[in-house]
Amino acid sequence: KLCELLSASERQINFLVRSKPHVLEMRNAEEYIRSATTLFQERLGMSEHEARKIFLRMPYAPFGQSLEELDAKLDWFRNRLKLSKRNLRRLISTRPHILLHSLESRKAQIDTVQASLQMTDKELRFLVGSPTKPVLEKILSTSIKDITSRIIKLQIAIATEQIARGRKIRERIQMYLPDFL
């Protein structure tokens, strides 16, 4: 049944069942997959095949999450980050695991990055909405602790660079305009 339902090979289903044995225990797994597939199709403009592949690509498919939870997450990503349907579809297709974590943890990740880098909403949307730079996917795939650590390192590097630049400017001023110091 799962092979047909997910348009998957027997090998893919064997992997799915080995990695997610709880799928076999779910009473309404088929109904859930059908409903979630419909949700992804309607909200993201995915084909049925694309939507069903999400269940095969995720380390832990969103089994157990209510459809309302999935819908709320899609809404939040789309509204908070002002993602187009196409960009949201790309995000979910390439990184479906972002749907696994709570909305609160996702909000914290985005807010931490935005506050630490002192970005406006417009700058954040530009950063995450760039089709050539999958920044959002990387942010959402990184723990908040690691994000904070990287931002601190970035801030230190920028400060060090500014100090060095300041010294060079002072040296040039001393060389060319010694009377001004």
VMD Tcl script that draws the C-alpha trace (Angstrom):
set ca {
  {0.00 0.00 0.00}
  {2.74 2.47 0.93}
  {4.59 1.81 -2.35}
  {1.56 2.83 -4.33}
  {0.55 5.66 -2.02}
  {3.97 7.32 -2.07}
  {4.82 6.36 -5.66}
  {7.94 4.76 -4.27}
  {10.00 1.69 -4.97}
  {10.01 -1.25 -2.61}
  {13.57 -0.31 -1.63}
  {12.47 3.23 -0.68}
  {9.57 1.87 1.38}
  {11.89 -0.58 3.15}
  {14.14 2.34 4.08}
  {11.14 4.38 5.20}
  {9.87 1.58 7.44}
  {13.36 0.88 8.86}
  {13.94 4.55 9.67}
  {10.37 5.27 10.77}
  {8.86 2.03 12.11}
  {6.07 4.00 13.77}
  {4.55 4.48 10.30}
  {3.37 0.87 10.41}
  {1.74 1.44 13.78}
  {-0.22 4.50 12.71}
  {-3.85 3.62 12.26}
  {-4.50 6.28 9.68}
  {-1.10 6.68 7.99}
  {-2.66 6.43 4.55}
  {-5.25 9.09 5.30}
  {-2.60 11.32 6.85}
  {-0.33 11.00 3.80}
  {-3.23 11.76 1.47}
  {-4.31 14.81 3.52}
  {-0.78 16.16 3.93}
  {-0.11 15.61 0.23}
  {-3.23 17.62 -0.59}
  {-2.09 20.35 1.83}
  {1.33 20.57 0.17}
  {-0.26 20.62 -3.27}
  {-2.71 23.39 -2.39}
  {-0.41 25.56 -0.28}
  {2.83 25.12 -2.24}
  {1.64 24.35 -5.75}
  {3.47 21.01 -5.74}
  {2.58 18.14 -7.96}
  {1.23 15.06 -6.21}
  {4.52 13.28 -6.89}
  {6.60 16.13 -5.39}
  {4.39 16.31 -2.32}
  {4.61 12.59 -1.65}
  {8.39 12.60 -2.02}
  {8.56 14.82 1.08}
  {7.63 11.77 3.16}
  {10.55 9.82 1.70}
  {13.13 12.61 2.02}
  {12.57 13.56 5.63}
  {14.62 11.91 8.36}
  {11.38 11.76 10.32}
  {8.33 12.49 8.27}
  {5.83 14.84 9.86}
  {3.75 11.88 11.01}
  {2.13 12.74 14.26}
  {1.91 16.46 13.56}
  {-1.58 17.62 12.95}
  {-2.37 19.08 9.58}
  {-3.18 22.30 11.42}
  {0.40 22.38 12.78}
  {1.84 21.86 9.30}
  {-0.44 24.52 7.89}
  {0.53 26.97 10.66}
  {4.22 26.42 9.94}
  {3.74 27.01 6.23}
  {1.78 30.19 7.05}
  {4.46 31.44 9.40}
  {7.30 30.89 6.93}
  {5.37 32.53 4.15}
  {4.15 35.53 6.18}
  {7.15 36.19 8.46}
  {9.70 35.88 5.70}
  {7.46 37.10 2.88}
  {8.36 34.10 0.76}
  {6.66 33.61 -2.55}
  {4.83 30.35 -3.11}
  {7.71 29.29 -5.37}
  {10.40 30.06 -2.78}
  {8.43 28.36 -0.02}
  {7.96 25.30 -2.24}
  {11.70 25.26 -2.94}
  {12.48 25.55 0.76}
  {10.16 22.68 1.74}
  {11.25 20.52 -1.20}
  {14.95 20.87 -0.44}
  {14.78 20.97 3.35}
  {11.55 19.28 4.45}
  {13.04 18.62 7.89}
  {12.41 22.26 8.83}
  {8.80 21.22 9.35}
  {9.81 18.87 12.14}
  {10.83 21.45 14.72}
  {8.47 23.56 16.72}
  {7.44 26.92 15.42}
  {8.85 28.51 18.58}
  {12.36 27.19 17.84}
  {12.16 28.42 14.25}
  {11.03 31.86 15.41}
  {13.92 31.97 17.89}
  {16.45 31.07 15.17}
  {15.25 33.75 12.77}
  {14.89 36.37 15.52}
  {18.40 35.63 16.86}
  {19.99 36.04 13.45}
  {18.03 39.20 12.72}
  {18.75 40.81 16.10}
  {22.42 39.79 16.19}
  {23.09 41.17 12.73}
  {20.85 44.19 13.39}
  {18.84 43.56 10.25}
  {15.57 45.16 9.32}
  {12.71 42.93 8.15}
  {13.41 44.06 4.59}
  {17.10 43.10 4.86}
  {16.17 39.74 6.35}
  {13.71 39.04 3.53}
  {16.36 40.02 0.98}
  {18.87 37.70 2.60}
  {16.58 34.69 2.85}
  {14.66 35.35 -0.36}
  {17.66 35.30 -2.65}
  {17.24 32.33 -4.99}
  {20.99 32.05 -5.54}
  {21.86 31.97 -1.84}
  {19.96 29.37 0.17}
  {20.70 31.23 3.42}
  {17.38 30.46 5.06}
  {17.79 26.74 4.59}
  {21.21 26.91 6.24}
  {19.98 29.02 9.13}
  {17.09 26.67 9.79}
  {19.38 23.65 9.59}
  {21.70 25.04 12.27}
  {21.19 24.98 16.02}
  {20.61 28.28 17.79}
  {23.79 27.68 19.82}
  {25.87 27.28 16.66}
  {24.25 30.33 15.05}
  {25.06 32.44 18.11}
  {28.64 31.17 18.16}
  {29.13 31.97 14.48}
  {27.65 35.44 14.87}
  {30.00 36.18 17.78}
  {32.97 35.07 15.65}
  {31.74 37.28 12.81}
  {31.37 40.26 15.13}
  {34.90 39.71 16.49}
  {36.31 39.47 12.95}
  {34.54 42.69 11.92}
  {35.74 44.52 15.04}
  {39.32 43.31 14.50}
  {39.19 44.44 10.89}
  {37.87 47.86 11.91}
  {40.64 48.27 14.50}
  {43.29 47.35 11.92}
  {41.73 49.72 9.40}
  {41.72 52.48 12.03}
  {45.45 51.95 12.69}
  {46.25 52.16 8.99}
  {44.26 55.36 8.68}
  {46.09 56.87 11.68}
  {49.46 55.86 10.17}
  {48.57 57.52 6.86}
  {47.38 60.64 8.63}
  {50.66 60.79 10.56}
  {52.59 60.32 7.33}
  {50.72 62.84 5.18}
  {49.11 65.17 7.70}
  {51.27 65.09 10.82}
  {50.00 68.52 11.87}
  {46.47 67.16 12.31}
  {47.34 64.68 15.04}
}
mol new
graphics top color blue
foreach p $ca { graphics top sphere $p radius 0.5 }
foreach p [lrange $ca 0 end-1] q [lrange $ca 1 end] { graphics top cylinder $p $q radius 0.2 }
display resetview
